[in-house]
């Protein structure tokens, strides 16, 4: 993807070691993993909510909307 050779990778690792130090450099993969996990958390929450069963009031609302839609279609058909 980035087309890096072995020499470029070694130089980047040495720069990271110099700039961050050995302690921070070893913590870097964990920080990336936590950031990725936090980025995916809202998506997991939406899936959980979407799979939750509907409450009685939600079913009532769906029934009311379907009833009103069918009545309006019946009235529109009767006018023709």
C-alpha positions as CSV (number, residue, x, y, z in Angstrom):
1,X,0.0,0.0,0.0
2,X,2.7,2.5,1.0
3,X,5.4,0.7,-1.0
4,X,8.0,0.8,1.9
5,X,11.2,-1.1,1.7
6,X,13.1,-2.6,4.6
7,X,15.4,0.5,4.8
8,X,12.5,2.9,5.1
9,X,10.9,0.7,7.8
10,X,14.1,0.6,9.8
11,X,14.5,4.4,9.6
12,X,10.9,4.9,10.7
13,X,11.4,2.6,13.6
14,X,14.6,4.3,14.7
15,X,12.9,7.7,14.5
16,X,10.0,6.4,16.6
17,X,12.4,5.0,19.1
18,X,14.3,8.3,19.3
19,X,11.3,10.5,19.5
20,X,9.0,8.4,21.7
21,X,11.5,6.3,23.7
22,X,11.2,2.6,24.3
23,X,8.5,2.8,26.9
24,X,6.1,4.9,24.8
25,X,6.9,3.0,21.6
26,X,5.7,-0.3,23.2
27,X,2.4,1.4,24.3
28,X,1.6,2.6,20.8
29,X,0.0,-0.6,19.4
30,X,-2.4,-0.7,22.5
31,X,-3.3,2.9,22.0
32,X,-4.2,2.3,18.3
33,X,-6.3,-0.7,19.3
34,X,-8.2,1.3,21.9
35,X,-8.8,4.1,19.4
36,X,-10.1,1.6,16.9
37,X,-12.4,0.0,19.5
38,X,-13.8,3.4,20.6
39,X,-14.4,4.3,16.9
40,X,-16.5,1.1,16.5
41,X,-18.5,1.4,19.7
42,X,-21.3,3.7,18.4
43,X,-21.9,1.2,15.6
44,X,-22.2,-1.7,18.1
45,X,-24.7,0.4,20.1
46,X,-26.9,1.0,17.1
47,X,-26.9,-2.7,16.2
48,X,-27.9,-3.6,19.8
49,X,-30.8,-1.1,19.7
50,X,-31.9,-2.3,16.3
51,X,-32.1,-5.9,17.5
52,X,-34.0,-5.0,20.7
53,X,-37.7,-6.1,20.7
54,X,-40.3,-3.5,20.2
55,X,-42.4,-2.3,23.1
56,X,-46.1,-2.5,23.3
57,X,-46.5,1.3,22.5
58,X,-44.3,0.9,19.4
59,X,-46.5,-1.9,18.1
60,X,-49.6,0.3,18.8
61,X,-48.0,3.2,16.9
62,X,-47.3,0.9,13.9
63,X,-50.8,-0.4,14.0
64,X,-52.3,3.1,14.1
65,X,-50.2,4.2,11.1
66,X,-51.1,1.2,9.1
67,X,-54.8,1.7,9.9
68,X,-54.7,5.4,8.9
69,X,-52.9,4.5,5.7
70,X,-55.4,1.8,4.7
71,X,-58.3,4.2,5.6
72,X,-56.9,6.9,3.4
73,X,-56.5,4.5,0.5
74,X,-60.0,3.3,1.0
75,X,-61.4,6.8,1.0
76,X,-59.3,7.7,-2.1
77,X,-60.6,4.6,-3.9
78,X,-64.2,5.4,-3.0
79,X,-63.9,8.9,-4.5
80,X,-63.1,7.6,-7.9
